[in-house]
Amino acid sequence: MENDKLPLIISPVMLWEKFDASLPLKESNTGEEIFEDIVFREMYFSGRETEGGRVRIFGVYAKSKSVGKKSNKGAILILPDMCETINYEIIKLYASQGYSVLMVDYRGEWENTENFTKYPDCVSYANYKNVYDKVNRVPVNALHTCWYEWGSVAKYAVSFLKSRLEVEKIGVLGIKNGANVGWMLCGTDLRVDCFVPLFGAGWRGYKGIFKNGGEELIADDECVRFLAGVDAHAYAQYIKCPVFFMTATNSPDFDFDRSVDTMMRISENVINYTNYAPYFRDALNKNCRRNVDLFFAKYLLDFKLVFPEEPVLTCMVEDNTVTCELELDYSELKKPKTINVYVAEGGVNPANRDWKTAKIVKGLREDKRNFTYTLTGNCEFVTMYAVIEYRSGVTVSSKAVCKKASNTCVLPQKLLYSTKDKLSTFTVFSVKDKSVGGLFFEKEDEIGYLPGANGICGISSPYGLVTYKMNNQNVAINSNSILLADVYAEEFTKLTVTLLVEQSVEETVDYSALVELKGGSIWQNLSIKASDFKNASRLSVKDFTKVVGIRFDAENKCIFNNILII
């Protein structure tokens, strides 16, 4: 192949400019099933030609039986995370809305899996199981990587959809690392009409090197090649279709701060939106789910939806006060329903940030809002962003802003939570296993401020609670500390309390203590010594300055109040 003559360091344009996705698809069906009026067809079709033969791509193509060919002109290509394969729940989510949906497997050979994309032996590195710990490396050049093969699968998936008579427009939904594949595809393929990346926004080559950590990336040749021709942020400047990027602010796998840099690389004349799911980690909230629906309806089905302009947040930090001015799109068609500005003090690792809402200040103009927030101290920088939910159903965020702070030294607090905090301080820890397709969490009651004994209220969640108030040592804990709390439980339950301890920049280790609570209409006193928290090897915490959060998980309903560390 001519591409084999490419130099070691190549750009996205050099990598893909001669790629041809027009070879015959040679489709073959392996099974068909009808469920709730949707036809799911399991199938293989051929991908690119390699020295060892053509790649055979496995995918599932789904359509609703009740939608006619003329109205069903929109198609969605779904690219899952690189360690995942076909997810029927996500396919059904969009096929039931009238789209033709194709989800492809690109991870390749997998244990105890019958159907998967088959890569010739000469490109066996395209099988994720063979390269899972080397995906951020380019030993030769970008042509000889799993990412090139995965991008090739995506391009032939677009060719498959283009071959369907019922398809006129194509949208791409990229999930986590599948979003990174989507950036490669949409930055180099004009056949795509719109793109929704979820979580993934590049910078994998910077894994563990945080934007505000003060540490510089020491890039060897293999890393430089990856950053230049493979990493998703390198493709953002080439995107031509509308983009709606969504991510969780506290994702441990996808860097919130660096995603902002990727979105800033998109050309000014390309329509693009951003929305953040505050506090979430490995799933997105219902606003993000609704955004995906509305975005695809607008750009694939020609729905007459008016999307707002991106809000612009400007901030200033003086002494211990943050002031923010928010410029937002405001008209009869774009009236906001809720407006919030979120502020986090410090938190080098975005996954462990403690987000609070700023206080709105009354103003005269509807298209400008002002906010203020008082810092507690012990931080060198502050991060802020706005989220506006419009009455049309669309939710958009401003790009995050980071400002230096004075790092005022203050005495650590003892109190983690009291009734005055209501629903603040805590958030749900993980809702992936309780979300739609492991992706969208849609429950209304994720956290409640509920009454316990004597009408006294506290905080509760059936999905577990976590606080990152330990961030920047605003709450002190040491080997002699005791965690105290009032807990209300109507029935007997086992409660697991966990310290989240940062083992390294990429790993957080759980140190847990199990408590059995009696049932009854009383507030029970919870008391746990710091020495009672153990990891899986039954070892105690060595360095309490590495504690970044505390989590509460109960088998049955529990309400918490007056949580403090003494």
N, C-alpha and C positions, 0 to 999 in steps of 0.2 A: 504494500500500500504506500501511496505517496506520503501519507502522514507519518510514516516511520522515519522520514528524513527530517522531521521537526527537531529543533534544538532542545536542550534539556529544560530551559526555562521558557515557557510559552504562555501567551495570553489566551483568554477565552475565544477571541476571534480566530487566532491561529489554530486553536484546537478543533473548532467546529466548522470553519468556513467551507470545507470540502466534504462535509458529512452528507451522505445520501440515504434518505429513509424511504426510498421508493421501490425497493425490491419487492417481489410478490410476497404477500402475507402468508399464504398457504395455511389457512385456518383449519382447525380440526376441533370438534366438540367432544368433550369427555362426559358431559352430563347436563341435564336441564331439570329445573325444579320450579314449580309455581307456588308462591307463598303470598297470601294476602294480595292477590291480583298483580303481583310482580313476578315476571319471568326472569329467573337467574340462570345464566348459561355459563358453565365452566368450559374453558377453551384454551387452546394453544394457538399461537401464531408466530411466524418467524420474525426474528430481529436482524441485526446486522450480520454481515459476512465476516468471519474470522479465518485465520489460516487453518483452523481445525473444523470449519463448517459454520453454519449459521446458528445463532442463539435461538432457542425455542422459548418464547415468553408465555408464562401461564398467567391467566387473568380471569375475572368474572365480569361478564357484561349483563347488565340488568335494565329492563324497561317495564313500565306499567302497561298492562293490557288495555286499560281503560282510556289511555291517552292516544289520540290519533296521530298519524304521521305528520300532518301539517302543523299541528300545534306543538309537537314534541321536537322542536328544532334545536334545543339546547342540550349539550352533552357536558358531563363533568368527568375529568380524569382524576382519579384519587391515587396519590402516591403515599403509601404508609410509611411509618418509621422503619429504619433500616433493619431492625431486629424483629419486625412484625411482617405478617403476610395478609391475606385477604380477611377483611372484617365485614361480615354480612350485615351487621347492625348499622354501620356507617353507610354501606351501599344502599340499604333500604331507606335510610333517612332522606336520601336525595332522589332515589328512583320514585318514591311515593309522591314527590313534588312534581313529577312529570318529566324529569330529565332522563336521557339515556346515560347510564353510568358505567364506566369501566374502571375497575380497580385491578392493578397489576402487582404481581409479586416480583420483586427484583433482588431480594436477599439471597435467592438461589437454594441450593441443597441444604436440607435441614433434617435433623433427626426426627424419626417417627412421622414424617410428612410425605404423603403420597404424591401430591401435585405441587410442583414448584418450577420456577424458571430454570432451564437447563443451559448451562454455559459450557462450551467446548473446553477440553483440558488445557488448551493453550492460554485460556483466560480464566483459569480456575480461581484466581484471586478475586473474581467478581462475586464468588460465594462469600457472604458476610462472615460465615463461621471460620473462614480461612484468614481473614484480615481484621477481625473485630478490634484488635489492639493496635493496628497499624493504619487505620483509616485516615489518619491525619498526616501520612507520610507519602512522598512521591520518590521512590528509589531511582527511576530512570527519567521519565517525563510524564506529563499528565495523561498522555495517550494510553499508558500502560498502568492504569489504576482501576480499581473497582468503580470509582465515581464516573469515569468515562463510559464504562459498560452500563452503569445504572442510568446515566443520561441518555445513552443509546436506546435502552429499553423504553424510556419515557418518550423519545422521539418516534419510535415505531408504534407506541400506544396512540400517539396523536394521528399517525398514518392510518391506524385501524379505525379510529373514530371518523376520520375524513372519508373513509371508504363507505360509510353507512349512508344510505339515502335519506334517512330521517334526521341526520345531523347537519346543521348549518354553522353553529357557533360552538366553540369549545372553551370551557373554563378548567383551570387546574387547581385542585385542592391538595396542598402539600402538608403532610403532618409530621411535625418534629424534624427528624433528619430527612424525611421525604420532602419537606419544604426546601431543604438545601438542594436536593435533586431538582425540585421545581424551579429554583432560581436559575440553575444551569439551563434548563429547558426553555424557560420563558425569556431569558436573556439572549437566546440564540435561535429562536423559532418563531417566526411571525405568524404562524398558523394558529397560535393561541390568542383568544380574545380577552381573557381576564385571568387573574391569578390571585389566589388566597393562600399565603404562607402562614402556617400556624406554628409558633415557637421558633422554628429554624430561621436564622438570618445570618449565617456564616460565622466567621471568626473562630472556627473549630481549631485552627492552627494556634490560636491564643488561649487554648483551654488551660484554666488555672492561673492565667496572667490577667488580673483584673485591672480595669481601666483606671481606678482610683487607688490602686495598691502601691504605686510608686515603683513597681518592678518592671523592667524592660524585657521584652522578648529577645532571647538569644536564639536566633534562627540559623540552623545549619542549612546545607544545600537542599536536603529533602524537604525541609519545612518551607523554604523560600519557593520551591517549585509548587508546593501545595497552595500556598497563599496566592501565587500569581495566576495559576490556571485552573484551580479546582475549587477553592473555598468560595462559598456562595456570595459573599460580599463583593467579590471581584466581578460578578455578573450584574449587579444592581444598576450600574450606569448604562447598560445595554437594553434594559427593559423598555418596551414600547407600549405594552398593554396596561390597562388599569390594574392597580394592586391594592389589596386591603390586607395589611399585616396585623396579626393579633398574637399576643403572648401573655403569659402569666408573670407577674412582677417578681415572684419568689421562686421561679423555676431553678432547681439546682443544676440542670443540664444545659440550659440555654441562657446565655448572659444577657440580662435585661439592658444593661448599659450599652453594650456594643451593638445591640439590635438598632439602637437609635442611629448609630453611625452608618449602618447599612441603609436605612431609609433615607438618610441625608444624601446618599450617593445617587438616588434616582433623579433623573432629569426633571427640571422644574415644569416642563411642558407635558409630563406624564401624570395622569390622574393617580393619586395615591392617598391612602388613609391608614391611620394607625388606631388600634384600640388595645388598652391594657386591662387585664383582669386583676384588680387589686387583691393582694394577699395570696392569690392562688399559686399552686406549685406545679402539679403535673396534669391538671385539667383546666378547662376554661369555663367561664360562667355563662349564664343564659343569654346575656347581652351579646356575647361573641357568637353564640349559636344563631341568634336572630340576625346579626350582621351578615353572616355567611349567606343566609337565606335571601336577604334583601339585595345583597351585592350581586349574587348570581341571577336573581330575578331581573335586575336592572340591565345587566350586560349580556345575558344569554337569552332572556325571554322578552326583552324590550319593554318591561314594565315601566310606567311613567313615574318613577320614584325620584325625588329631589334629595340629593345628598348634600349635607352642609360642607362648607369650606373647613379646612383644618383649623382648629383653634390655636392661637399663639399665646404662649405663656412667657412673660418676662418677670424676672425675680431679682430681688436685692436683699442682701444680708448685711445688717448693721448691728453691731454688738450682739445681742441675743435675740434679735427680732428679724423675722423673715417677712417681707412684703411682696405680694404678687399682683400683677395686673394681667387679666385674661381677656383677650379679644376673641369674640366668638361670633359665629354666623347667626343672625337673628332676623327672622322675617315671619310673615303669616304662615308660610309653608314650613318653617324651620324653628318653631318655638321649642326651646329647651324644656325638658321635664324635670331633670335634676342636674345640678352642676356641683362638682366636688374638685377640690385641689388637695392632692395627697403629698405629704412631706415625710421624708425619712432622714434621720440624723445619722450620718456616718454609714457604716456597713460596707466595708470593702467588697465583701462577697454579697452581691444583690440578693441571693437566695435567703439571707438571714436578716433582711431589713425589717424594721418595725415601722410600718406605715401609719401615719395619723392624718386626720383631715384638718385642714386649715380653717380658720374662722372667717366667714364672709363679712365684708364691710359694706355698709349701705352706700350706694352711689346713685347718680342721676341717669346714667346711660344704660340701656338694655343690652347693647352690644359690647359693653365693657364691664367687667366685674373685678372687684378688688378683694384680696384676702390677706390675712395676717396670721402668723404662727410664732409662738414664743419657744425658743430653744431651751432645752434643759442643760445643755453643755456637754463636755467630754467628747466632742466630735470635731474633725478637721474639715468636713464638707457636708453639704446638705443637698439632697436630690428631691426634685418636685416635678409633678405633672398634673394635668387636669383631665377629668373625664366628664363628658357632657352627654347625657341621654336625651334624645329629642323625642317629641311626641309622635313623630313618624315611625319610631321604633329603632332608628339608627343610633348607635352609640359611638362616639369618636373621642380620641384622646389627643392632647397636645403632645409634642415631642418632649421628652424629659429634659429638665434643666438641672445642671449641677453647679453649685456655687461653694466657694471656700467659706469656712466658718472660723470664728476666733478661737475655738477649742478652749473655752473657759473651763477651768477645773472646778467641778462641783462635787460635793460629798455624795456618795452612792445612796440610793433610796433603799428602803426595806420593803415597801409595799408594791406588790405586783398587780393587785386588782382589788377594787372595792365597788360598792354599788354606784358611786358617782361616775364610774367609768362606763356603766351600762353595756353597750355592745362594742366598745373600743378595747384596745389592749390585746384581745385574743382574736384568733382566726381559726378556720378549719385547717388541719394539717394536710391531709391527703384525701381526695375524693375520686381518684381515678377509677377504683373498682366499683364505685356507685354512680358513675356517669355514663351517658349515652355513648356507646362505642369506646369507652375509656377516654373520652375526649371532652364532652360537654356536660357540665353539672347544672341541672335545671331545677333543683329543689328550691322552694321558697323559704324554707325554715332552716337554712344552713346553720345559723346561730340565733339563739333566743335569749331574751332578758325575761326570765320567768319567776313567778312567785314560789317560794318554798314555805317553810314553817313560819307561822306568825305573820304571813303576808309580806315577808322580807324577800326581795328579789335578788337574783344572781344570774350568772351567765351559764349557758348550757348549749350543747350541740350533740346530736346523735352520731356525728362523724368525727369526733375527737377535737380537742382544742389545743392550740399552741400559741405561745407568746414569744416574741423576740425582743422583749424589753431588756434582756440581758445585754443587748447590743451596746458596745462602747462602755461596758461596765457601769451603766446607769443604775443597775441593781446589782449589788455585790453578793457573791457567794464564795465561801471557802470551805476547807475541810471540816471546820467546826460548826458550820451553819446548820440550821434546822428549818425545813419548809413547813409552814403552818397554813391551814385553810379551814374554813367552815364548809361542810359539804352536806347537801340534802339529797337523800336517796329514799324513795318510797318503798323499795324492795331490796333484798340482799343483792349485792353486786360486787364484782371484782374490779378494782380500779388500778390501772397501771400508770404511774407517773414516771416520766422519762426526761433525763437531761440530755440535750443534744450537744455533743462535744465535737468541736472541729479538730479532726485528727490531722488533716492536711488541707490544702486549698481545694482539693477535689473530693474529700471524704469527710462525712460527719458520722460519728459513732454514737449509738444509743447506750445510755446507762440508766437502767430502770429499777423501780421498786414496786412491788405488788402489795396492794392493801385490800383487805376485805371489809366492806362496809355493811353494817346492819340496815335493815329496812325500818322505816318508821317516820312519823311526821315530826321529826326534830332535826335541828342542825347538828351534825356530828363534827367533832374536832379531829382534823387530820394533822398528824405530826410525823415527819420523816427526816431522819438525820442524813446529812450529806454522805456519810460513810455507808448508808444503806443502798445507795445507787450502784448497781453493778452492770458490767457489760456481759456479752454472751459467754465470755470466759470466766465470769464471776470475779473480775478484777474491779477495783474502785477507781474513781477518777483521780488522775495524777495531777493535772493542771486545771484548776477551776477557772482560770482566766480564759480558757478555751471554750467555756460553756456559752453557747449562742442562743439557746432557747430551752423552754420547758413545755412538755406536752402532757396532756391528760386524756386517757382513753378508758372509757367505762363500758362494761358489758350491758348495763341497763342505764336508764336515765339518771343523770346526776346534775345538780345545780351547785355552782361554786361561788363563794363569796369570801372576802377578807383574806386573800392569798398574800402571804408575806414571807420574807426570809430573814431570820434573826441570827 
